[in-house]
Amino acid sequence: MREYLFMALAAAAVTYLLVPLVRRFAIRIGAMPEVRDRDVHTTPTPRLGGLAMYGGLVAGLLTATQLDKTGGVLAQDDTVLALIVAGGLITLTGFLDDWWGMDAFIKLGGQIGAAGVLVWFGLFLPWIPWVSGESIGLAPDLSAIITILVVVVSINAVNFVDGLDGLAAGIVGIAAAATWVYAIFLDQSIEQNRINTTAAITAILIGMCLGFLPHNFHPARIFMGDTGAMLLGLVLASSLITVTPVDADVIQGMNRFGALMPILLPAAVMVLPLIDLISAVIRRTSMGLSPFAPDRGHLHHRLLDIGHSHRRTVLIMYAWTSLFALGLVGMSVKGVPVVSFPIVIVLAIGVLLVLMALPRWRGRGGSHSAKPTNKPDDEDDGPATGPMPPIRGDVQSTPQGSDDTSVVPAFPVRSS
């Protein structure tokens, strides 16, 4: 346990310390795109925060190789090299897109290439556990295709949800924490090297997110951009790939949840980004647009339109992710019957829907009507209705830097 904490702290510290340097670098090379028509903010904000995250990833992986337990496990395969090379490729792809802009299909090619690197170094799905308790074996070609598909979907899901300050880093951090808990749970029940590998990857991923959040939480001083969003998606997918192939026969005796977890866990930790991704693709293609065409219809935009403030919107989406990911793992560890899971989820979703609708109910008049205040946006009942006037020499908080993001109210933050 102390080893996981140590590598997480190493990743967090390096990420945190690199962000100011990356921010200055982004400003110097002009990685601060012009304000778009759909944006509310008035001043460009530096991207490329993913470069600091990649530094944290490398530091965490190298630290893990020097530790007794995880070092021995990671030395048995090429996981460290695979993540460094694949992470470097996806970071380079995101960097070029954040700096110069890139065609969607060229960027997709970079994502497929990074996923192919993982497969080349041995990070792939050899079989898939099924609900019957048996495993479905995969031929080498099919295994490679499914693995690449999982990685690419994960990358784009995180990239699509990256729309508000602190949103993507927080959601991925929560998802990684749930996967880490599940990996530790299995590590204590059975002895299998892949589980230790998964725990190491997720511990480092948690550190990367925690190291970046102080700079990125609203009001943000820097955005991760595609550079960071795609890197987070890649590393999260890698953790899910390494934990999924556990033989269902080995864990079936724990409880019925244990046998189902290799199937349910990837869906649970990615449920919010996947819902946003699928709804965005359906929404855009039904309008005759490209699936990658940016719009203002994401889940976080709807919460802002309802009347939630920037920070409250982010915290609500944190709660959704925690509900599905940590809730599923917690009930599995406690041995809750499978039938209880959908009941608990339905009740919890009902509570969250009520919380989401509160601003609208307040605005209907009567004793619950909202009263105008002069509080700042992070304390108000809803987001600001327009941009704040720019302040000379300041950089204002804007939506996250991926090309699929949209609008949130802008707040001035002093430039370094």
C-alpha positions as CSV (number, residue, x, y, z in Angstrom):
1,M,0.0,0.0,0.0
2,R,2.8,2.4,0.8
3,E,4.4,1.7,-2.6
4,Y,1.3,2.8,-4.4
5,L,1.1,5.9,-2.3
6,F,4.7,6.7,-3.0
7,M,4.4,6.4,-6.8
8,A,1.2,8.4,-6.7
9,L,3.0,11.2,-4.8
10,A,5.8,11.1,-7.2
11,A,3.5,11.5,-10.2
12,A,1.5,14.3,-8.4
13,A,4.6,16.3,-7.4
14,V,6.2,16.2,-10.8
15,T,2.9,17.1,-12.5
16,Y,2.2,20.0,-10.1
17,L,5.8,21.4,-10.4
18,L,5.8,21.2,-14.2
19,V,2.5,23.0,-14.8
20,P,3.9,26.6,-14.2
21,L,6.8,25.8,-16.7
22,V,4.4,24.4,-19.2
23,R,2.1,27.4,-18.8
24,R,4.9,29.8,-19.6
25,F,5.9,27.6,-22.6
26,A,2.4,27.5,-23.9
27,I,2.1,31.3,-23.7
28,R,5.5,31.8,-25.4
29,I,4.7,29.6,-28.4
30,G,1.2,30.9,-28.7
31,A,-0.7,27.8,-27.7
32,M,-3.6,30.1,-26.6
33,P,-6.2,29.8,-29.4
34,E,-8.3,32.8,-30.4
35,V,-11.7,33.1,-28.8
36,R,-14.4,31.3,-30.9
37,D,-17.9,32.6,-31.7
38,R,-19.5,30.0,-29.4
39,D,-17.2,31.1,-26.5
40,V,-18.2,33.5,-23.8
41,H,-14.7,34.3,-22.5
42,T,-12.8,37.2,-23.9
43,T,-9.2,36.3,-23.3
44,P,-7.3,33.2,-24.6
45,T,-6.0,30.8,-21.9
46,P,-2.9,28.6,-22.3
47,R,-3.4,24.9,-23.0
48,L,-0.8,22.1,-23.1
49,G,-1.3,21.1,-19.5
50,G,-1.0,17.5,-20.7
51,L,2.7,18.0,-21.1
52,A,3.0,18.3,-17.3
53,M,0.8,15.2,-16.9
54,Y,3.1,13.2,-19.2
55,G,6.0,14.2,-17.1
56,G,4.1,13.0,-14.0
57,L,3.3,9.7,-15.8
58,V,7.0,9.0,-16.7
59,A,8.1,10.0,-13.1
60,G,5.5,7.7,-11.6
61,L,6.4,4.8,-13.8
62,L,10.1,5.1,-13.2
63,T,9.5,5.4,-9.5
64,A,7.4,2.2,-9.6
65,T,10.2,0.2,-11.2
66,Q,12.5,1.0,-8.3
67,L,10.1,-0.3,-5.7
68,D,10.3,-3.8,-4.3
69,K,6.8,-5.2,-5.0
70,T,5.6,-3.3,-8.1
71,G,9.1,-3.1,-9.5
72,G,9.4,-6.9,-9.7
73,V,5.9,-7.2,-11.3
74,L,6.5,-4.5,-13.8
75,A,9.9,-6.0,-14.8
76,Q,8.1,-9.2,-16.0
77,D,6.6,-7.4,-19.0
78,D,6.9,-4.2,-21.1
79,T,4.1,-2.3,-19.4
80,V,6.4,0.7,-18.4
81,L,7.9,1.0,-21.9
82,A,4.5,0.6,-23.5
83,L,2.9,3.4,-21.5
84,I,5.9,5.7,-22.0
85,V,6.0,5.2,-25.8
86,A,2.2,5.1,-26.3
87,G,1.8,8.0,-23.9
88,G,4.5,10.0,-25.7
89,L,2.8,9.4,-29.1
90,I,-0.7,10.5,-27.9
91,T,0.8,13.5,-26.1
92,L,2.6,14.6,-29.2
93,T,-0.6,14.2,-31.2
94,G,-2.5,16.3,-28.7
95,F,0.3,18.9,-28.5
96,L,0.2,19.4,-32.3
97,D,-3.5,19.7,-32.2
98,D,-3.5,22.2,-29.4
99,W,-0.8,24.3,-31.0
100,W,-1.6,24.2,-34.7
101,G,-4.9,22.5,-35.0
102,M,-5.3,19.1,-36.6
103,D,-7.8,17.3,-38.9
104,A,-10.1,15.0,-36.9
105,F,-9.1,12.0,-39.0
106,I,-5.4,12.7,-38.6
107,K,-5.9,12.9,-34.9
108,L,-7.8,9.6,-35.0
109,G,-4.8,8.1,-36.7
110,G,-2.6,9.2,-33.8
111,Q,-5.0,7.6,-31.4
112,I,-5.1,4.3,-33.2
113,G,-1.3,4.4,-33.4
114,A,-0.9,4.9,-29.7
115,A,-3.4,2.1,-29.1
116,G,-1.4,-0.1,-31.5
117,V,1.7,0.6,-29.5
118,L,0.0,-0.9,-26.4
119,V,-0.9,-4.0,-28.3
120,W,2.6,-4.3,-29.8
121,F,4.1,-4.3,-26.3
122,G,1.6,-6.9,-25.0
123,L,-1.2,-4.8,-23.4
124,F,-4.2,-6.4,-25.0
125,L,-7.3,-8.4,-24.1
126,P,-6.6,-12.1,-24.6
127,W,-10.1,-13.1,-23.6
128,I,-13.3,-11.4,-22.2
129,P,-15.1,-12.7,-19.1
130,W,-18.8,-13.3,-19.6
131,V,-21.9,-13.2,-17.4
132,S,-22.1,-17.0,-17.4
133,G,-18.9,-17.3,-15.5
134,E,-17.0,-18.5,-18.6
135,S,-14.4,-16.6,-20.7
136,I,-14.6,-15.9,-24.4
137,G,-11.2,-16.4,-26.0
138,L,-10.1,-14.0,-28.7
139,A,-8.0,-14.7,-31.7
140,P,-4.9,-12.5,-32.0
141,D,-6.3,-10.3,-34.7
142,L,-9.7,-9.9,-33.0
143,S,-7.9,-9.2,-29.7
144,A,-5.9,-6.4,-31.2
145,I,-8.9,-4.9,-32.9
146,I,-11.1,-4.9,-29.7
147,T,-8.2,-3.6,-27.6
148,I,-7.6,-0.7,-30.0
149,L,-11.3,0.0,-30.1
150,V,-11.5,0.2,-26.3
151,V,-8.5,2.5,-26.1
152,V,-9.8,4.9,-28.9
153,V,-13.3,5.0,-27.4
154,S,-11.8,5.8,-23.9
155,I,-9.6,8.5,-25.3
156,N,-12.5,10.2,-27.1
157,A,-14.9,9.8,-24.2
158,V,-12.5,11.7,-21.9
159,N,-11.8,14.3,-24.5
160,F,-15.5,14.9,-25.1
161,V,-16.2,15.3,-21.3
162,D,-13.3,17.8,-21.0
163,G,-15.5,20.9,-21.0
164,L,-15.2,22.7,-17.6
165,D,-12.4,23.6,-15.3
166,G,-11.4,20.5,-13.3
167,L,-14.0,18.2,-14.9
168,A,-12.0,15.7,-16.8
169,A,-9.2,15.4,-14.3
170,G,-11.6,14.9,-11.4
171,I,-13.8,12.3,-13.2
172,V,-10.7,10.3,-14.4
173,G,-9.2,10.5,-10.9
174,I,-12.4,9.1,-9.4
175,A,-12.6,6.4,-12.0
176,A,-9.0,5.5,-11.4
177,A,-9.6,5.3,-7.6
178,A,-12.5,2.9,-8.2
179,T,-10.3,0.7,-10.4
180,W,-7.5,0.8,-7.9
181,V,-9.8,-0.3,-5.1
182,Y,-11.0,-3.2,-7.2
183,A,-7.4,-4.2,-8.1
184,I,-6.4,-4.1,-4.4
185,F,-9.5,-6.2,-3.5
186,L,-8.5,-8.9,-6.0
187,D,-4.8,-8.7,-5.1
188,Q,-5.8,-9.6,-1.5
189,S,-8.0,-12.5,-2.7
190,I,-5.8,-14.0,-5.4
191,E,-2.2,-13.8,-6.5
192,Q,-2.0,-12.5,-10.0
193,N,0.7,-10.1,-11.4
194,R,-1.7,-8.2,-13.7
195,I,-3.6,-7.0,-10.7
196,N,-0.5,-5.4,-9.2
197,T,0.1,-3.8,-12.6
198,T,-3.4,-2.3,-12.6
199,A,-3.0,-1.0,-9.1
200,A,0.3,0.7,-10.1
201,I,-1.1,2.3,-13.3
202,T,-4.1,3.6,-11.5
203,A,-2.1,4.9,-8.5
204,I,0.1,6.9,-11.0
205,L,-3.1,8.1,-12.8
206,I,-4.6,9.4,-9.6
207,G,-1.3,11.2,-8.8
208,M,-1.4,12.9,-12.3
209,C,-4.9,14.1,-11.8
210,L,-4.3,15.4,-8.2
211,G,-1.2,17.2,-9.3
212,F,-3.0,19.0,-12.1
213,L,-6.2,19.9,-10.3
214,P,-4.9,22.7,-8.1
215,H,-3.9,24.6,-11.3
216,N,-7.1,23.6,-13.2
217,F,-10.0,23.8,-10.8
218,H,-12.2,26.8,-11.4
219,P,-11.0,29.4,-12.0
220,A,-8.3,27.6,-14.1
221,R,-4.9,29.0,-14.9
222,I,-4.2,26.4,-17.6
223,F,-6.1,23.8,-19.5
224,M,-5.0,20.2,-20.2
225,G,-6.2,20.5,-23.8
226,D,-6.3,17.5,-26.1
227,T,-2.7,16.9,-24.9
228,G,-3.9,15.9,-21.5
229,A,-7.4,14.7,-22.1
230,M,-6.3,12.0,-24.6
231,L,-3.4,11.0,-22.4
232,L,-5.7,10.5,-19.4
233,G,-8.1,8.4,-21.6
234,L,-5.1,6.3,-22.8
235,V,-3.8,5.6,-19.3
236,L,-7.3,4.9,-17.9
237,A,-8.0,2.4,-20.8
238,S,-4.6,0.7,-20.1
239,S,-5.7,0.1,-16.5
240,L,-9.0,-1.4,-17.6
241,I,-7.3,-3.6,-20.2
242,T,-4.9,-5.0,-17.6
243,V,-7.6,-5.7,-15.0
244,T,-10.2,-7.2,-17.3
245,P,-8.6,-10.5,-18.4
246,V,-8.7,-12.0,-14.9
247,D,-10.2,-15.4,-15.3
248,A,-13.8,-15.3,-14.2
249,D,-13.5,-18.9,-12.8
250,V,-10.9,-17.6,-10.3
251,I,-13.1,-14.8,-8.8
252,Q,-16.5,-16.3,-9.2
253,G,-16.5,-17.7,-5.6
254,M,-16.2,-14.2,-4.1
255,N,-19.8,-13.2,-4.9
256,R,-21.8,-12.8,-8.0
257,F,-20.5,-9.3,-8.3
258,G,-17.0,-10.6,-8.4
259,A,-17.7,-12.7,-11.5
260,L,-19.4,-9.8,-13.2
261,M,-17.0,-7.1,-12.2
262,P,-14.6,-7.6,-15.2
263,I,-17.5,-6.6,-17.4
264,L,-19.2,-4.1,-15.2
265,L,-16.2,-2.1,-14.0
266,P,-15.1,-0.6,-17.4
267,A,-18.7,0.4,-18.0
268,A,-19.1,1.8,-14.5
269,V,-15.9,3.9,-14.4
270,M,-16.6,5.3,-17.9
271,V,-20.4,5.7,-17.7
272,L,-20.5,9.5,-17.7
273,P,-18.0,10.1,-20.5
274,L,-19.6,7.3,-22.5
275,I,-23.1,8.7,-22.1
276,D,-21.8,12.1,-23.2
277,L,-19.9,10.6,-26.1
278,I,-22.8,8.5,-27.4
279,S,-25.4,11.3,-27.0
280,A,-23.0,13.8,-28.8
281,V,-22.5,11.4,-31.7
282,I,-26.3,10.8,-32.1
283,R,-27.1,14.4,-31.7
284,R,-24.7,15.6,-34.3
285,T,-25.2,12.9,-36.9
286,S,-29.0,13.3,-36.7
287,M,-28.4,17.0,-37.6
288,G,-26.2,16.1,-40.5
289,L,-23.0,17.2,-38.8
290,S,-19.7,15.4,-38.2
291,P,-19.5,13.5,-34.9
292,F,-16.5,15.6,-34.0
293,A,-18.3,19.0,-34.7
294,P,-18.3,21.0,-31.5
295,D,-21.6,22.1,-30.0
296,R,-23.1,23.2,-26.8
297,G,-25.2,20.1,-25.9
298,H,-23.0,18.2,-23.5
299,L,-24.1,17.2,-20.0
300,H,-22.2,19.9,-18.3
301,H,-23.7,22.5,-20.7
302,R,-27.2,21.4,-19.8
303,L,-26.4,21.7,-16.1
304,L,-25.1,25.2,-16.6
305,D,-28.3,26.1,-18.6
306,I,-30.5,24.7,-15.8
307,G,-28.9,27.3,-13.5
308,H,-26.0,25.6,-11.7
309,S,-22.8,27.5,-11.2
310,H,-19.6,26.3,-12.7
311,R,-18.2,24.6,-9.6
312,R,-21.6,23.1,-8.6
313,T,-21.9,21.6,-12.1
314,V,-18.4,20.0,-11.8
315,L,-19.2,18.7,-8.3
316,I,-22.5,17.1,-9.5
317,M,-20.7,15.3,-12.2
318,Y,-18.1,14.1,-9.7
319,A,-21.0,12.7,-7.7
320,W,-22.4,10.9,-10.7
321,T,-19.0,9.3,-11.4
322,S,-18.5,8.3,-7.8
323,L,-22.0,6.8,-7.7
324,F,-21.4,4.4,-10.5
325,A,-17.7,3.6,-10.1
326,L,-17.1,3.6,-6.3
327,G,-20.7,2.4,-5.6
328,L,-20.3,-0.7,-7.8
329,V,-16.9,-1.6,-6.4
330,G,-18.1,-1.0,-2.8
331,M,-21.1,-3.3,-3.2
332,S,-19.0,-5.9,-4.8
333,V,-16.5,-5.9,-1.9
334,K,-19.4,-6.1,0.6
335,G,-21.0,-9.0,-1.3
336,V,-24.3,-7.2,-1.9
337,P,-26.7,-9.3,-4.0
338,V,-26.8,-8.4,-7.7
339,V,-30.5,-7.6,-7.6
340,S,-29.8,-4.8,-5.1
341,F,-27.5,-3.0,-7.5
342,P,-30.1,-1.7,-10.0
343,I,-32.4,-0.7,-7.1
344,V,-29.7,1.3,-5.4
345,I,-28.7,3.0,-8.7
346,V,-32.2,4.0,-9.5
347,L,-32.8,5.5,-6.1
348,A,-29.5,7.4,-6.2
349,I,-30.1,8.7,-9.7
350,G,-33.5,9.9,-8.5
351,V,-31.8,11.9,-5.7
352,L,-29.3,13.4,-8.1
353,L,-32.0,14.4,-10.6
354,V,-33.8,16.2,-7.8
355,L,-30.6,18.1,-6.9
356,M,-30.0,18.9,-10.5
357,A,-33.4,20.4,-10.9
358,L,-33.3,22.6,-7.8
359,P,-32.3,25.8,-9.6
360,R,-35.3,25.6,-11.9
361,W,-37.7,24.9,-9.0
362,R,-36.3,28.0,-7.2
363,G,-37.0,30.1,-10.2
364,R,-40.7,29.3,-10.4
365,G,-41.6,32.0,-7.8
366,G,-43.2,31.8,-4.4
367,S,-41.2,30.9,-1.3
368,H,-38.7,28.9,-3.4
369,S,-38.0,31.6,-5.9
370,A,-34.4,32.7,-6.4
371,K,-33.4,36.1,-5.2
372,P,-30.8,38.1,-7.2
373,T,-27.5,38.5,-5.5
374,N,-24.2,40.0,-6.1
375,K,-22.2,36.9,-5.2
376,P,-19.5,35.6,-7.6
377,D,-20.4,32.7,-9.9
378,D,-19.0,29.9,-7.8
379,E,-21.3,30.9,-4.9
380,D,-24.4,32.0,-6.9
381,D,-27.4,29.9,-7.9
382,G,-26.5,29.9,-11.5
383,P,-23.8,30.8,-14.0
384,A,-23.2,34.3,-15.2
385,T,-25.2,35.4,-18.2
386,G,-22.4,36.9,-20.1
387,P,-18.6,37.5,-20.1
388,M,-16.9,39.7,-17.6
389,P,-15.0,42.6,-19.0
390,P,-11.3,41.8,-19.5
391,I,-8.7,43.0,-17.1
392,R,-5.4,44.2,-18.6
393,G,-2.6,41.7,-18.2
394,D,-4.9,39.0,-16.8
395,V,-5.8,35.6,-18.2
396,Q,-9.4,34.5,-17.7
397,S,-10.8,31.1,-16.9
398,T,-12.3,29.4,-19.9
399,P,-13.6,26.0,-20.8
400,Q,-11.2,23.2,-21.1
401,G,-8.9,23.3,-24.1
402,S,-10.1,20.3,-26.2
403,D,-11.5,21.1,-29.5
404,D,-14.9,19.7,-28.5
405,T,-15.5,22.1,-25.6
406,S,-17.7,25.1,-25.3
407,V,-18.6,27.8,-23.0
408,V,-18.5,28.7,-19.3
409,P,-18.4,32.2,-17.7
410,A,-15.0,33.8,-17.6
411,F,-13.2,34.9,-14.5
412,P,-9.9,36.9,-14.3
413,V,-6.9,35.1,-13.0
414,R,-3.5,36.9,-12.7
415,S,-1.0,35.7,-15.3
416,S,2.3,34.6,-14.1
